[in-house]
């Protein structure tokens, strides 16, 4: 990555952690460290340095991957085009665990028709009002 991400005053444990998760880190001066390889999803974010610093604080590779996935998620309120939304839905359906985020929190809710009817306080037959 050019220019590299520069971090200040990392402990030896933090440097080891970043090396452990596969980042290319090298001394860049007194108390300065240069990170030259960053996951693509983080590279394009404004908070890339903060994210790397967070990753340096511990955890295994899976924890680091979860943190990268979380930080690279599309935030609430982000404007998207119809094709972008469709692409996200298609990619989401192909994931290993489509019902939860990487942290295990639910990201979708499946409702059966009876639950919807109770919620809206309605009793209907699908298609009946449309002449089907």
C-alpha angles and dihedrals in degrees: 000000000000118000094026123227107258120211126187130219102359117177119234088252091055092049090049091049093053090048089048092057091049105260119144104235128172139169111271101178138312107339090346127118129191121213110200101172121054129166109265093241091058097040093072096049125099091224095053095125092049090049092052090048089053090050090052092062095077150279134109129282092275091054089050091050090051090050092049091048091049095048093047095051119118107259127233111273096026109144112235133181121237092255091050090051091048091050091050092051092049092049091046092054090055095054123111094239108025095169099061141044118242089271091056098253116138117259100180138034125214115209127188119217094257091056091050091049091052092047093051092036091235136130111204141151113229110248096008095104091048096053094252 
